[in-house]
């Protein structure tokens, strides 16, 4: 009797992502700074989570910018509102004060005080699509794929990048009022993100990652009218451009919260994989029933419930239950419902990994 050839992690991942039956359930997860510190205490200072946990994919992104860093404090924080200890993103000018004990952060916004669309254009926008930032990336993608791994290329961010510049409250008011600043800001978000996605697609990557939380745990952050007017067209048109550049590329979109009301729009926009499907605020098994033939699911193991608060056995039981439903017929990549934080015990991390290995294999 002829045995079935064992798939490479890449081929297996692509089967799952394309809603076909894989030979095993793929797995990955991210980690916050605090969780990475705990990981390295156990795995070694130079350990790589992808290798240590045997993830099916690897991540590639644009190279660093060659643009000189603007004097953000003088340009946009001259009023002295920015604390001296704040970290400033070199390309975007967004600033943060991080709390290492909790992984929380306080944010500051460079465009919080602007009044006109012209001031949006005057912002020193990142050169995310500059060709030099992708030099050698296609070769890196091919090498990684030849080694048997799926390649995820990231990462485009629309809504969160917009409010990261403007401030969440101010951008929400701009959209509600139909302010020209909001319209122009999202036009510039399209220009920035479409270049990144097109360039990423041309590398031959298997998956392009997009992100941006558009929901709370009770539902969307805005009306569907506002969503369809400002954010949806940018997402849809950028994805279309990426898939024109590489028809085989898959789109993995991340939004925390209860996005049930937006899933039809996600599918219309061209999203192939939905992350992180939070089980605390959505019936993920019902999502599988309703949408499992149209989109793959990437997530489902709760970082607000079983992972931080359960026992290792409870974690294993939840992973098994989730795999039993979500992986049926393909279309499931197992991961936590957000990056692991420092409040998740190491024993529970290992319980999740062990359970995927045990219950995710035939």
HELIX and SHEET records of a PDB file:
HELIX    1   1 UNK A    9  UNK A   17  1                                   9    
HELIX    2   2 UNK A   33  UNK A   43  1                                  11    
HELIX    3   3 UNK A   49  UNK A   52  1                                   4    
HELIX    4   4 UNK A   72  UNK A   76  1                                   5    
HELIX    5   5 UNK A  117  UNK A  122  1                                   6    
HELIX    6   6 UNK A  131  UNK A  134  5                                   4    
HELIX    7   7 UNK A  137  UNK A  146  1                                  10    
HELIX    8   8 UNK A  159  UNK A  166  1                                   8    
HELIX    9   9 UNK A  168  UNK A  177  1                                  10    
HELIX   10  10 UNK A  180  UNK A  202  1                                  23    
HELIX   11  11 UNK A  224  UNK A  226  1                                   3    
HELIX   12  12 UNK A  227  UNK A  231  3                                   5    
HELIX   13  13 UNK A  232  UNK A  245  1                                  14    
HELIX   14  14 UNK A  260  UNK A  262  5                                   3    
HELIX   15  15 UNK A  263  UNK A  269  1                                   7    
HELIX   16  16 UNK A  284  UNK A  291  1                                   8    
HELIX   17  17 UNK A  306  UNK A  309  1                                   4    
HELIX   18  18 UNK A  312  UNK A  326  1                                  15    
HELIX   19  19 UNK A  346  UNK A  359  1                                  14    
SHEET    1   A 8 UNK A  26  UNK A  27  0                                        
SHEET    2   A 8 UNK A 332  UNK A 336  1                                        
SHEET    3   A 8 UNK A 296  UNK A 301  1                                        
SHEET    4   A 8 UNK A 273  UNK A 276  1                                        
SHEET    5   A 8 UNK A 250  UNK A 254  1                                        
SHEET    6   A 8 UNK A 207  UNK A 211  1                                        
SHEET    7   A 8 UNK A 150  UNK A 157  1                                        
SHEET    8   A 8 UNK A  57  UNK A  61  1                                        
SHEET    1   B 3 UNK A  87  UNK A  88  0                                        
SHEET    2   B 3 UNK A  95  UNK A  99 -1                                        
SHEET    3   B 3 UNK A 104  UNK A 108 -1                                        
SHEET    1   C 2 UNK A 215  UNK A 216  0                                        
SHEET    2   C 2 UNK A 219  UNK A 220 -1                                        
END                                                                             
